[in-house]
Amino acid sequence: MKKLPHILSLVIIGCILFACASNPSKVSSNQKEEPVVIKNDSLEYEIIIIDPGFTNFLNTAARPVGFYSQTYLENRNRLLVPVWNYRVQTPSQFNPNIYENIINYQPTINYGYDVNYKLYNYFVFAQRKYNMNLGVFGSTLPR
């Protein structure tokens, strides 16, 4: 698949490697969690998230597909991505093992529902797992 110059597939790879190395109790050695693939073939766009626990989070804790509108998810992602990117660019203030890669999310591109749903839910998941606050919504983080 032809890739965009700044593809999001690298977005979470650094976090994933850190999470796999630093949190072995989340997934036992006999359990292999399948990566979550977020893609839009028509845009030649793909993200792969291998962070242990994210698949389980999507299946058990995340709001179901269709709960949020695409507009809602896009608006959230437009706010969360710059916060994430700022943290990537300031490794002296934020853990560079978690915030390793810039997310090239362009608000003018329609990535579709699936991409926006999974990206938003990764932010929710990461905030819970790493006890972080991306600071955009105060205490309104969905439970």
C-alpha positions in Angstrom: 0.0 0.0 0.0 1.3 3.4 -1.0 1.9 5.5 2.2 1.4 9.2 2.8 4.7 11.1 3.6 3.8 11.5 7.2 1.8 8.4 8.0 0.3 7.8 11.4 1.5 4.2 11.5 4.6 5.5 13.4 2.4 7.4 15.9 2.2 4.9 18.6 5.0 2.5 17.7 7.3 4.2 20.3 4.6 4.0 23.0 4.0 0.4 22.0 7.6 -0.6 22.4 7.8 1.2 25.7 4.6 -0.4 26.9 5.6 -3.8 25.9 8.9 -3.5 27.7 7.7 -1.8 30.8 4.4 -3.4 31.5 4.7 -7.2 31.0 1.9 -7.9 33.5 -0.7 -6.5 31.2 -0.5 -9.3 28.7 0.9 -12.7 29.7 3.6 -14.3 27.7 1.2 -17.0 26.4 -1.3 -14.4 25.2 -0.6 -12.6 22.0 -2.8 -9.5 21.4 -3.5 -8.8 17.8 -2.6 -5.2 16.8 -5.4 -2.8 16.1 -5.2 -1.6 12.5 -6.7 1.8 11.7 -6.8 2.5 8.1 -8.6 4.2 5.2 -7.7 2.4 2.0 -9.0 5.2 -0.2 -6.6 7.7 1.5 -3.8 5.2 1.7 -3.7 5.8 5.4 -2.9 3.4 8.2 -2.0 3.3 11.9 -1.1 0.2 13.7 -1.4 0.2 17.5 0.2 -2.7 19.4 -0.1 -1.3 22.9 -1.0 -4.2 25.2 -4.6 -3.8 26.4 -5.9 -1.6 23.7 -7.7 -4.4 21.9 -9.4 -5.4 25.2 -10.2 -1.8 25.9 -11.9 -1.4 22.5 -13.9 -4.6 23.0 -14.9 -4.1 26.6 -14.6 -0.5 27.9 -14.9 1.9 24.9 -18.2 3.2 23.9 -19.6 1.1 21.1 -19.2 2.0 17.4 -21.9 4.5 16.5 -22.2 6.0 20.0 -20.3 9.1 18.9 -20.9 11.0 15.7 -18.0 11.3 13.3 -18.2 15.1 13.8 -17.8 14.6 17.6 -14.8 12.3 17.1 -13.1 14.7 14.6 -13.6 17.6 16.9 -12.0 15.7 19.8 -9.1 14.5 17.7 -8.5 18.0 16.4 -8.0 19.0 20.0 -6.1 16.0 21.3 -3.6 15.6 18.4 -1.9 19.0 19.0 -1.5 18.2 22.7 0.1 14.9 21.9 2.4 16.4 19.3 3.5 19.2 21.7 4.5 16.5 24.1 6.4 14.6 21.4 8.3 17.8 20.7 9.2 18.5 24.4 10.9 15.4 25.6 12.5 17.2 28.5 9.0 17.8 30.0 7.2 14.6 28.9 8.2 10.9 28.8 9.8 10.4 25.4 9.2 6.7 25.7 5.5 7.4 25.6 5.4 10.4 23.3 7.7 9.3 20.5 6.0 10.1 17.2 4.2 13.1 15.7 0.6 12.5 14.6 0.0 14.0 11.2 -3.7 14.5 11.6 -5.0 17.1 9.1 -8.4 18.5 10.0 -9.2 19.2 6.4 -9.0 15.5 5.5 -12.0 13.2 6.0 -10.3 10.1 7.5 -13.7 8.4 8.0 -15.4 7.1 11.1 -13.2 4.1 11.8 -10.0 6.1 11.9 -11.4 8.8 14.1 -13.1 6.3 16.4 -10.0 4.3 17.1 -7.7 7.3 17.3 -10.0 9.0 19.8 -10.3 5.8 21.8 -6.5 5.3 21.8 -6.3 8.7 23.5 -8.8 7.7 26.1 -7.0 4.4 26.6 -3.6 6.0 26.9 -4.8 8.5 29.4 -6.1 5.7 31.6 -3.2 3.3 31.1 -0.4 5.8 31.6 -2.2 8.0 34.1 -1.9 11.0 32.0 -4.1 13.9 31.3 -4.0 15.4 27.8 -5.7 18.4 29.5 -8.2 19.2 26.8 -11.5 18.2 28.5 -10.7 18.5 32.2 -12.4 15.7 34.1 -14.8 14.7 31.3 -12.8 11.7 30.3 -15.3 9.0 29.4 -15.4 6.0 31.8 
